């Protein structure tokens, strides 16, 4: 834009009315995405698959927590309906507060979901007055009181008496600040219940129902009891006990460790004011087993995890947080990384949809198929003419890919039922040779051929020692596993298994009839042992006994048992081969375990030391490039101080450290030590050094020591 004028002036040009484009989730997904031509399709597949997994997870969470939540609802309903006159009131003293001690376990990240579901159910079924508090927002008694009253009364409260009242608009309504005390809560509750009782008259109700509706309890949830200040908690309980006859208070304690926490935090004089009932939630390991069973060990979700990725997620769960929520987040990360980094993940979907996507593969995608390790192994096994067609004819390759996709779906459909059958047979064996949990067996099968494992051989030997009733019971459970599977192969296996079970039921006492002759053949040499004999004769007799045992005929049960175990062994060898044996398995399996570990299992100390050692890789300044082990005088002060402290021993003299630092910094500023105006340490350098040392102390590399006042102690070893 321009203007012409004979006089000087100021001209204003309004910017063009171009709206700034807002980026959506698909834009972030496609940014830097490999194989951008199919990125939109892959994002849609990823989003649909995650939505399905998320829905299944929420349903599963509700089912698992249904029992404990229903118990808590019954508890609060009992407290509500029996607040003034009932058996419950007769069991309590007048000053006792009904308290539910909810033992949730150490999986703290999962507690939020449980309490959120509990609050929603309480507000829907029992009472609208629910307050949930955490220790970090209740450092003092006045803060705890303020948070509880604000959330129960849905208003703004004043902590101190001298605070001036002011109007504040909250949720479209104007609330005035009122005094923060339980007396205020009692007055509010009395007014609230009178208003509800003076409503429009309706149909006649029973006194119990009217009582529950007119006097709902006030539920206060302490999410993390262990983190609360014991003194604050004690004072709050004592105050509440003074008002329990005026308002129906109910406490819910969220406990991560054990019920003895209450006794450790509260003296007897305070804990005696609570009428406590314990509630135990489902253990996090059982929760994880159910999640893996429903989300991973199923053919309903085409996305799969490699054995190393699976091991990383399970290790983080078992050795870090016990959080199922974080495990599912790790699954989400692997899902997103797979669809973002693998262009052929466009085939990771339902079979019919995958067939359509195969026909739309571009030449670049087909070349990616030819570069897959599983496809190259398949090509090497074919004849020369077939190899030429696979490597040169794109149309023929698409038809072959459709066949591979179909076989991959069939593999998953047969793999998981057989895996469950093998786990059913081996999970009760002594010392659990193939693992107690099905995830352990799954990891073994993902890694290599399970039948080549020594533990598998020992498991089969132990199965050959099972009694008739035990073996029949296990085979019946295997039949129940195969029953709902809609697969021709599994239906055929089910019919064979049912035939074996029918043969077991038809067994009679024929095995017992052959027992006397066998016993005679064994005991006849034994009788000879009672005679006086020499060493050679003893050895000969023992060899005869061993041969008689080997040559004895198998009983009908033993023969049928061997037949059943051979049938199971054949199923395992056919259907439990590792995924690498399937062509194009890469389109469904995510394998970069290092990426998952880097994102989920961070190592802050290593990252900090790497940044202090090589700041160039973070700041991208060419002046910071140095040889290994040298400190650049252009580096930040903390990097220079860190490099210099690596040259010291356990105790570091602060003055010597300052002198070395000033020498390096002076060189960076171009000061010549021989000049007249050269000052090695001035106030600015001194202040910069103090700040760098303080930052290193904050990061945990050094600490002050009482051994020498002008020294600091080094807390780390090595330079990386």
C-alpha positions in Angstrom: 0.0 0.0 0.0 1.2 3.5 -0.8 -0.1 7.1 -0.7 0.8 10.4 -2.4 0.6 13.7 -0.7 2.2 17.1 -1.0 2.4 17.5 2.7 3.9 15.3 5.4 1.6 13.4 7.6 0.8 10.1 9.3 -1.3 7.6 7.4 -2.9 4.6 9.0 -3.5 1.4 6.9 -5.8 -1.2 8.4 -4.5 -4.7 8.0 -6.3 -7.1 5.6 -9.1 -9.0 7.3 -7.5 -12.4 6.9 -8.5 -14.8 9.6 -5.7 -16.7 11.3 -6.0 -20.4 10.5 -6.5 -22.5 13.5 -4.6 -25.8 13.5 -6.6 -29.0 14.2 -5.4 -32.3 15.5 -4.9 -33.7 12.1 -2.6 -30.8 11.2 -0.3 -31.6 14.2 -0.4 -35.3 13.2 0.6 -34.7 9.5 3.4 -32.2 10.5 6.6 -34.2 9.9 4.6 -37.3 9.1 6.3 -39.9 6.9 4.2 -40.9 3.9 2.1 -37.7 3.8 0.0 -39.0 1.0 -1.9 -41.3 3.4 -1.5 -39.2 6.5 -5.2 -38.1 6.6 -6.4 -41.7 6.3 -4.0 -42.9 9.0 -5.0 -40.1 11.4 -8.7 -41.1 10.9 -7.8 -44.7 11.6 -5.8 -43.8 14.7 -8.5 -41.5 16.1 -11.2 -44.1 15.5 -9.2 -46.9 17.1 -8.3 -44.7 20.1 -11.9 -43.7 20.6 -12.8 -47.4 20.6 -10.1 -48.2 23.1 -11.0 -45.3 25.3 -14.7 -46.3 25.4 -13.8 -49.9 26.2 -11.4 -48.7 29.0 -14.1 -46.5 30.6 -16.6 -49.4 30.5 -14.1 -51.7 32.0 -13.2 -49.1 34.7 -16.9 -48.8 35.6 -17.3 -52.6 35.8 -14.2 -53.1 38.0 -15.0 -50.3 40.4 -18.8 -51.0 40.4 -18.6 -53.3 43.5 -16.6 -50.9 45.7 -18.6 -47.9 44.6 -21.9 -49.6 45.3 -20.7 -50.5 48.7 -19.8 -46.9 49.4 -23.2 -45.8 48.1 -24.9 -48.2 50.5 -22.8 -46.9 53.3 -23.8 -43.3 52.7 -27.4 -44.2 52.3 -27.4 -46.1 55.6 -25.9 -43.1 57.3 -28.5 -40.8 55.7 -31.5 -42.9 56.5 -30.4 -43.7 60.0 -29.0 -40.4 61.1 -31.4 -39.7 63.9 -33.2 -43.0 64.7 -32.0 -46.5 63.8 -29.7 -49.3 64.6 -26.8 -47.4 63.2 -27.5 -44.5 65.5 -27.8 -46.8 68.5 -24.4 -48.3 67.7 -22.7 -44.9 67.6 -22.2 -42.3 70.3 -23.7 -38.9 69.7 -20.4 -37.3 68.8 -19.2 -40.1 66.4 -18.9 -39.3 62.7 -19.6 -42.1 60.1 -16.4 -42.6 58.3 -15.5 -44.8 55.3 -11.8 -45.8 55.0 -11.3 -46.6 51.4 -8.1 -48.5 50.8 -7.1 -47.7 47.2 -3.5 -48.9 46.9 -0.3 -47.2 45.9 -1.4 -46.5 42.3 -2.0 -42.8 43.2 -2.5 -41.6 39.6 -5.6 -43.8 39.3 -7.3 -42.4 42.4 -8.6 -39.4 40.6 -10.8 -41.5 38.3 -12.2 -43.4 41.3 -13.1 -40.3 43.3 -14.6 -38.6 40.2 -16.9 -41.6 39.6 -17.7 -41.7 43.4 -18.6 -38.0 43.4 -20.9 -38.4 40.4 -22.7 -41.4 41.8 -23.1 -39.8 45.2 -24.6 -36.6 43.7 -26.9 -38.7 41.5 -28.1 -41.2 44.1 -27.6 -39.9 47.6 -26.9 -36.2 48.1 -26.0 -33.1 46.1 -23.7 -31.9 48.9 -20.3 -33.5 48.2 -16.9 -31.8 48.9 -13.7 -33.4 47.8 -10.4 -31.9 49.2 -6.7 -32.6 48.7 -3.8 -32.0 51.1 -2.0 -29.6 48.9 -4.8 -27.0 49.1 -5.4 -27.5 52.9 -2.1 -26.6 54.6 -3.8 -24.9 57.5 -7.1 -25.5 59.4 -8.7 -22.3 58.0 -7.9 -23.4 54.4 -9.4 -26.8 55.0 -12.5 -25.3 56.5 -12.8 -22.8 53.7 -12.4 -25.4 50.9 -15.0 -27.7 52.6 -17.6 -25.0 53.1 -17.2 -23.5 49.7 -17.7 -26.8 47.9 -20.7 -27.8 50.1 -22.4 -24.4 50.1 -21.3 -23.4 46.5 -20.4 -19.9 47.7 -17.4 -17.7 48.4 -16.2 -17.6 52.1 -14.0 -15.2 54.0 -11.1 -16.8 55.9 -10.6 -13.8 58.3 -13.2 -11.8 60.2 -11.7 -8.5 59.1 -12.1 -9.2 55.3 -14.5 -6.8 53.8 -17.6 -8.3 52.1 -17.7 -8.0 48.4 -19.9 -9.3 45.6 -18.5 -11.8 43.3 -20.2 -13.4 40.3 -19.9 -17.1 40.2 -21.6 -19.4 37.7 -23.9 -16.6 36.6 -25.1 -16.0 40.3 -23.9 -13.3 42.8 -22.7 -14.7 46.1 -21.7 -12.6 49.1 -18.7 -13.6 51.2 -19.8 -15.0 54.6 -17.9 -16.0 57.7 -16.1 -19.3 57.5 -17.2 -21.6 60.4 -19.2 -24.7 60.9 -21.9 -22.7 62.6 -22.4 -21.0 59.2 -22.7 -24.4 57.6 -25.3 -25.5 60.1 -27.4 -22.4 59.5 -27.1 -22.8 55.7 -28.1 -26.5 56.0 -31.1 -25.8 58.2 -32.3 -23.2 55.7 -31.7 -25.5 52.9 -33.7 -28.4 54.4 -36.6 -26.1 55.4 -36.8 -24.9 51.8 -36.9 -28.4 50.5 -39.5 -29.5 53.0 -41.8 -26.5 52.2 -42.0 -27.3 48.5 -45.1 -28.1 46.6 -47.1 -30.9 48.1 -47.2 -34.1 46.0 -48.1 -37.7 46.6 -47.8 -39.2 50.0 -44.5 -40.6 50.8 -43.1 -42.8 53.5 -41.3 -41.1 56.4 -38.0 -42.8 55.5 -38.1 -41.6 51.9 -39.1 -38.1 53.1 -36.3 -38.0 55.6 -33.7 -39.1 53.0 -34.8 -36.4 50.6 -35.2 -33.6 53.1 -32.0 -34.3 55.1 -29.3 -35.6 52.7 -25.9 -36.1 54.3 -22.9 -33.8 53.8 -20.1 -36.0 52.4 -16.5 -34.8 52.7 -13.9 -36.8 50.8 -10.2 -36.6 51.8 -8.5 -37.9 48.7 -5.0 -38.4 50.0 -5.2 -38.9 53.8 -1.5 -39.6 54.2 -0.5 -36.2 52.8 -2.6 -34.2 55.2 -1.1 -32.4 58.2 -2.1 -34.6 61.2 -2.6 -31.6 63.4 -4.9 -29.9 60.9 -6.9 -33.1 60.5 -7.3 -33.7 64.2 -8.6 -30.2 64.8 -11.0 -30.5 62.0 -12.4 -33.8 63.2 -12.8 -32.4 66.8 -14.7 -29.4 65.5 -17.0 -31.5 63.3 -17.8 -33.8 66.2 -19.2 -30.9 68.1 -21.7 -30.2 65.3 -22.6 -33.8 64.3 -26.0 -33.5 66.1 -26.9 -30.5 63.9 -25.7 -31.6 60.4 -25.3 -35.2 59.1 -21.6 -35.3 58.2 -20.0 -38.3 56.5 -16.3 -38.7 55.9 -14.6 -40.7 53.2 -10.8 -41.3 53.7 -8.8 -42.2 50.6 -5.9 -44.3 51.9 -3.0 -45.5 49.7 -1.1 -47.6 52.2 -2.9 -49.4 55.0 -5.7 -48.8 57.5 -3.1 -48.4 60.3 -2.4 -44.9 58.8 -5.5 -43.6 60.7 -4.0 -44.8 64.1 -0.6 -43.3 63.2 -2.1 -39.9 62.3 -4.8 -39.6 64.8 -4.5 -40.2 68.6 -7.1 -42.4 70.3 -9.0 -39.3 71.6 -9.6 -38.2 68.0 -10.0 -41.6 66.3 -12.6 -42.5 68.9 -14.8 -39.7 67.4 -15.0 -41.6 64.2 -17.2 -44.7 63.5 -14.9 -46.3 60.8 -15.8 -48.9 58.3 -13.2 -50.4 55.9 -13.6 -50.7 52.1 -11.0 -52.5 50.0 -10.7 -51.7 46.3 -9.5 -54.1 43.6 -5.8 -54.4 43.5 -3.9 -52.6 40.7 -2.3 -55.9 39.4 -5.7 -57.5 39.0 -6.9 -54.3 37.3 -3.9 -54.4 34.9 -4.5 -58.1 34.1 -8.1 -57.3 33.2 -7.1 -54.4 31.0 -4.5 -56.5 29.1 -7.0 -59.3 28.7 -9.7 -57.0 27.3 -7.6 -54.6 25.2 -4.5 -56.4 24.1 -5.2 -60.1 24.2 -8.0 -59.8 21.7 -8.4 -59.8 17.9 -11.0 -56.9 18.1 -8.2 -54.3 18.0 -5.9 -54.7 15.0 -3.1 -52.6 16.7 -0.6 -54.8 18.5 2.6 -54.3 20.7 5.9 -55.9 20.1 7.3 -58.0 23.0 9.9 -55.3 23.9 7.4 -52.5 23.9 5.0 -54.6 26.0 7.9 -55.4 28.4 8.7 -51.7 28.8 5.1 -50.8 29.7 4.8 -53.6 32.2 8.1 -52.8 33.7 7.1 -49.1 34.2 3.9 -50.3 35.9 5.6 -52.9 38.2 8.7 -50.9 39.2 7.5 -47.2 39.1 3.8 -46.3 39.7 1.5 -49.3 39.6 -0.8 -47.0 37.5 -3.2 -48.6 35.0 -4.0 -45.1 33.8 -0.3 -44.5 32.9 -0.2 -47.9 31.2 -3.1 -46.9 29.0 -1.4 -43.6 28.2 1.7 -45.6 27.2 -0.5 -47.7 24.9 -1.9 -44.5 23.4 1.6 -43.2 22.8 2.6 -46.4 21.0 -0.6 -46.2 18.9 0.0 -42.6 17.9 3.7 -43.2 17.1 2.8 -46.3 15.0 0.3 -44.5 12.8 2.6 -41.4 12.5 5.8 -43.1 11.7 4.7 -46.2 9.7 3.1 -45.3 6.4 1.9 -48.9 5.9 -0.2 -48.6 9.1 -3.0 -47.6 6.7 -3.6 -51.4 6.6 -3.9 -51.6 10.4 -7.7 -51.7 10.5 -10.6 -54.1 9.9 -10.2 -56.7 7.2 -12.8 -55.3 4.7 -11.4 -51.7 5.2 -7.8 -53.0 4.8 -8.7 -54.6 1.5 -10.0 -51.3 0.2 -6.8 -49.5 1.4 -4.6 -52.1 -0.2 -6.0 -51.3 -3.6 -5.3 -47.6 -3.0 -1.6 -48.1 -2.2 0.7 -45.8 -4.2 3.9 -46.9 -5.9 5.9 -45.5 -2.9 3.8 -47.6 -0.5 4.3 -50.7 -2.6 8.0 -50.1 -2.5 7.8 -49.8 1.2 6.1 -53.2 1.3 8.9 -54.7 -0.7 11.4 -53.3 1.8 9.8 -54.9 4.8 11.8 -57.6 6.4 9.0 -60.1 6.6 8.1 -59.6 2.9 11.8 -60.0 1.9 12.0 -63.3 3.8 8.8 -64.5 2.0 10.2 -63.5 -1.4 13.5 -65.4 -0.8 11.5 -68.6 -0.3 9.7 -68.3 -3.6 10.7 -69.5 -7.1 12.4 -67.1 -9.5 9.3 -66.4 -11.6 7.2 -65.7 -8.5 10.0 -63.4 -7.2 10.0 -61.4 -10.4 6.2 -60.9 -10.2 6.3 -59.8 -6.6 9.1 -57.3 -7.2 8.0 -55.9 -10.6 4.2 -56.3 -10.9 2.3 -53.8 -8.7 -1.1 -55.2 -9.5 -0.1 -58.7 -8.6 1.6 -57.4 -5.4 -1.7 -55.8 -4.3 -3.5 -59.1 -4.6 -0.8 -60.9 -2.6 -1.0 -58.2 0.1 -4.7 -58.8 0.4 -3.9 -62.5 1.0 -1.3 -61.5 3.6 -3.7 -59.2 5.4 -6.3 -62.0 5.5 -3.8 -64.4 6.9 -2.7 -61.9 9.6 -6.3 -61.5 10.8 -6.8 -65.2 10.8 -3.5 -65.6 12.8 -4.8 -63.2 15.5 -8.2 -64.9 15.6 -6.7 -68.3 16.3 -3.7 -67.1 18.4 -5.5 -65.7 21.4 -7.9 -68.7 22.1 -5.0 -71.2 22.0 -2.9 -68.9 24.2 -5.7 -68.8 26.8 -6.0 -72.6 26.6 -2.3 -73.1 27.2 -2.4 -70.6 30.1 -5.4 -72.5 31.6 -3.4 -75.8 31.5 -0.1 -74.4 32.9 -1.1 -71.6 35.3 -1.8 -74.0 38.1 1.3 -76.1 37.8 4.0 -76.1 40.5 6.4 -73.2 40.3 4.5 -71.9 37.3 7.0 -72.9 34.5 5.3 -70.6 31.9 4.2 -67.9 34.3 1.3 -67.3 36.7 -0.2 -64.4 34.6 -1.2 -64.8 31.0 0.9 -61.7 30.1 4.0 -63.6 31.0 3.1 -66.5 28.6 2.2 -63.9 26.0 5.6 -62.3 26.2 7.3 -65.7 25.8 5.2 -66.5 22.7 6.0 -63.0 21.2 9.7 -63.6 21.6 10.2 -67.0 20.1 8.6 -70.4 19.5 7.2 -71.3 22.9 7.5 -75.1 22.3 11.3 -74.7 22.0 11.5 -73.4 25.5 12.7 -75.7 28.3 10.0 -74.4 30.6 7.4 -75.6 28.0 8.9 -79.1 28.0 8.9 -79.2 31.8 5.3 -78.0 31.8 4.2 -80.8 29.4 5.9 -83.4 31.7 4.0 -82.0 34.7 0.8 -82.2 32.8 1.4 -85.9 32.1 1.3 -86.4 35.9 -2.2 -84.9 36.4 -4.9 -87.0 37.9 -8.0 -87.8 35.8 -10.3 -85.3 37.6 -7.8 -82.4 37.3 -7.1 -83.0 33.6 -10.8 -83.3 32.7 -11.6 -80.1 34.6 -8.8 -78.2 32.7 -9.9 -79.6 29.3 -13.5 -78.5 30.0 -12.3 -75.0 30.7 -10.4 -75.1 27.4 -13.6 -76.1 25.6 -15.4 -73.2 27.2 -12.7 -70.8 25.9 -13.0 -72.2 22.3 -16.8 -72.3 22.4 -17.5 -68.6 21.4 -14.8 -68.3 18.8 -16.2 -67.9 15.3 -13.4 -69.6 13.3 -13.5 -72.8 11.3 -10.2 -74.0 12.7 -11.2 -73.4 16.3 -14.6 -75.0 15.7 -12.8 -78.1 14.4 -10.5 -78.0 17.4 -13.5 -77.7 19.7 -15.1 -80.8 18.2 -11.9 -82.8 18.7 -11.6 -81.7 22.3 -15.2 -82.6 23.0 -14.6 -86.1 21.5 -11.6 -86.5 23.9 -13.8 -85.4 26.9 -16.4 -88.0 25.8 -13.7 -90.7 25.8 -12.7 -89.7 29.3 -16.2 -90.1 30.5 -16.4 -93.5 28.9 -13.4 -94.9 30.8 -14.2 -97.9 33.0 -12.2 -100.0 35.3 -10.2 -101.7 32.6 -7.1 -100.0 33.8 -7.5 -101.7 37.2 -7.7 -105.2 35.7 -4.2 -105.0 34.3 -2.7 -103.7 37.5 -2.2 -107.2 39.3 -0.2 -108.6 36.4 2.0 -105.6 36.4 2.5 -105.7 40.1 3.4 -109.4 39.9 6.0 -108.7 37.2 7.5 -105.9 39.4 7.3 -107.7 42.7 8.8 -111.0 41.5 12.3 -109.5 41.3 11.7 -107.8 44.6 11.1 -111.1 46.3 14.5 -112.2 45.0 16.1 -109.2 46.6 15.2 -110.6 50.0 17.5 -113.5 49.4 21.2 -113.3 50.1 22.9 -112.0 47.0 26.1 -110.3 45.8 26.6 -106.9 44.0 26.4 -108.4 40.5 23.2 -110.2 41.2 21.7 -107.0 42.8 22.6 -105.0 39.7 21.0 -107.6 37.4 17.8 -107.6 39.5 17.5 -103.8 39.4 17.9 -103.8 35.7 15.1 -106.4 35.3 12.9 -104.2 37.5 13.6 -101.2 35.3 12.9 -103.1 32.1 9.6 -104.4 33.5 8.5 -100.9 34.3 9.4 -99.7 30.7 7.7 -102.6 29.0 4.5 -102.4 31.0 1.4 -101.5 28.9 -0.2 -98.1 29.3 -3.6 -97.9 31.0 -6.5 -96.6 28.9 -6.4 -93.3 30.9 -2.7 -92.8 30.4 -3.0 -93.4 26.7 -6.0 -91.0 26.5 -4.1 -88.5 28.5 -1.1 -88.6 26.2 -3.5 -88.2 23.2 -5.1 -85.1 24.8 -1.7 -83.5 25.5 -0.5 -84.3 22.1 -3.6 -82.6 20.7 -2.8 -79.5 22.8 0.8 -79.6 21.7 -0.2 -79.6 18.0 -2.5 -76.7 18.6 0.4 -74.7 20.2 2.9 -75.5 17.4 0.4 -74.5 14.7 -1.1 -71.3 16.2 1.4 -69.9 18.8 4.2 -69.0 16.4 5.7 -65.5 17.1 4.3 -62.6 15.0 7.6 -62.3 13.0 6.6 -65.5 11.3 3.7 -63.7 9.6 4.3 -61.7 6.4 3.4 -58.0 6.7 3.2 -58.2 10.5 4.9 -54.8 10.6 1.7 -53.0 9.6 0.0 -54.0 12.9 2.9 -54.4 15.4 4.7 -51.4 17.0 8.3 -52.3 17.9 10.5 -49.2 18.7 10.7 -49.7 22.4 13.4 -47.1 22.9 11.0 -44.4 21.8 8.4 -45.5 24.4 11.0 -45.7 27.1 12.4 -42.3 26.3 9.0 -40.6 26.5 7.6 -42.5 29.5 10.6 -43.3 31.6 12.5 -40.0 31.6 16.0 -39.6 33.0 16.3 -36.0 34.1 19.7 -36.3 35.7 21.2 -37.6 32.5 19.6 -35.0 30.4 20.8 -32.2 32.7 24.3 -33.4 32.7 24.3 -33.8 28.9 23.0 -30.2 28.5 25.7 -28.9 30.9 28.4 -30.8 29.1 27.4 -30.1 25.5 25.3 -26.9 25.5 25.8 -26.6 21.7 23.2 -29.3 21.0 20.6 -27.3 22.9 21.5 -23.7 22.1 22.8 -24.3 18.5 25.5 -21.7 18.8 28.7 -22.4 16.7 30.8 -20.7 19.3 30.0 -23.4 21.8 31.5 -26.2 19.7 34.5 -27.6 21.6 36.5 -30.8 21.7 35.4 -33.4 24.2 36.2 -32.5 27.8 37.0 -28.8 27.2 34.9 -25.9 28.5 34.1 -23.2 26.0 34.6 -19.7 27.4 31.4 -18.6 25.5 29.2 -21.1 27.3 26.7 -20.1 29.9 28.0 -19.5 33.4 26.5 -22.6 34.8 28.1 -24.8 32.1 31.5 -23.2 32.8 31.1 -23.7 36.6 30.0 -27.3 36.0 32.9 -28.2 33.8 35.4 -26.7 36.3 33.8 -28.5 39.2 34.4 -31.8 37.4 38.2 -31.3 37.8 37.9 -31.1 41.6 37.7 -33.8 44.3 35.1 -34.4 46.9 35.6 -31.0 48.5 35.8 -27.9 46.4 37.5 -24.7 47.5 35.1 -21.8 46.5 38.0 -19.3 46.1 40.0 -21.5 43.8 36.8 -22.3 41.9 36.1 -18.6 41.5 39.6 -17.9 40.3 39.3 -20.6 37.6 35.9 -19.3 36.6 37.1 -15.7 36.3 40.1 -16.8 34.2 37.8 -18.6 31.7 35.3 -15.7 31.5 38.0 -13.1 31.1 39.3 -15.0 28.1 35.8 -14.9 26.6 35.6 -11.1 27.1 39.0 -10.7 25.4 40.8 -9.2 28.4 44.6 -9.6 28.3 46.0 -10.6 31.7 49.1 -8.4 31.0 47.2 -5.2 30.4 47.2 -2.4 33.0 43.4 -2.2 33.4 43.0 -6.0 33.8 40.8 -7.0 36.7 40.5 -10.7 37.2 37.5 -10.8 39.6 35.1 -7.9 39.7 31.7 -7.5 41.2 29.9 -8.6 38.1 31.9 -11.8 37.7 31.6 -12.5 41.4 27.8 -12.2 41.2 27.6 -14.3 38.1 29.7 -17.0 39.8 27.5 -17.0 42.9 24.4 -17.4 40.7 26.0 -20.3 38.8 27.0 -22.0 42.1 23.5 -21.5 43.5 22.0 -23.1 40.4 24.3 -26.1 40.7 23.3 -26.5 44.3 19.6 -26.3 43.4 20.1 -29.0 40.8 21.8 -31.3 43.4 25.4 -31.3 42.2 27.0 -29.7 45.3 26.0 -28.9 48.8 27.4 -26.8 51.7 29.5 -28.7 54.2 30.5 -28.0 57.9 33.9 -29.6 57.5 35.3 -26.4 56.0 33.4 -23.2 55.8 35.0 -22.0 52.5 34.3 -25.4 50.8 31.4 -27.2 49.2 30.9 -30.9 48.9 30.5 -32.6 45.5 27.5 -34.9 45.2 28.1 -36.6 41.8 30.7 -38.7 40.1 31.9 -38.7 36.5 31.3 -36.2 33.8 28.3 -37.6 32.0 
